[in-house]
Amino acid sequence: MSLKSLDPRINRLNLPDGEQPPMEPKAAFDQFETYEVFAQKRDNTPFTYAGPVHAPNADVAFLFAKEQYSRRSACSGLWVVQTRHIMVSPYANDDECIYDTFKVEIPEHTAWPLESYEVFHLKKRGKAHTHIGRVGATSYQEAYHKAKQAFAAQHPAVNMWVVKSKNVLQSAEEDRDMWLTLPEKKYREPAAYKVLDRIKSFKEKQQKALNK
């Protein structure tokens, strides 16, 4: 007796009715890791979250990020960080500041040396996380605490991300050539080609050739 199913594709397999032998466990997937990308539109502006990419390593993630997030818009720099290195705070309501909604315990005596941590704020739900500054700390918990002291008063946020600076792959000065050649992406704008002027000039030359 064959197994009956509402799916005709299953019926065509003529599977025997009754208990089936257990399936062999699948091998672990060899998947790319997830990286988060932060882009700087212009010099002296903060890095803002652009989106994720999947890549085998940070260098390839940077190349994917360049193609995905800087090819069609102005860009002067990129930061790439593996998702698992970002510590994410809880979310506060839109009328609250995240620093007022939770507390973290830090050691009474600070250890040395300090490490550098990058702090990103989400000002409002639906917006993008923006780099707000850097703090020196010995742990993520202490970085939260120092970020509150440094940024809470002037930069309230509903969520924050914290990541060790050493885990962020940052574009270098020599990378600027990738963007400085056409910083305003004018090659994407038809007006930059002066198409109508070129057509007019071509027609005038063609007319002159016919009149000779």
PyMOL commands that set and color helices and strands:
alter all, ss='L'
color gray80, all
select helices_A, chain A and resi 8-11+58-69+83-85+98-100+140-151+165-167+173-180+186-188+190-193+195-211
alter helices_A, ss='H'
color red, helices_A
select strands_A, chain A and resi 33-40+48-55+77-82+87-88+115-122+130-137+159-164+168-170
alter strands_A, ss='S'
color yellow, strands_A
deselect
rebuild
show_as cartoon
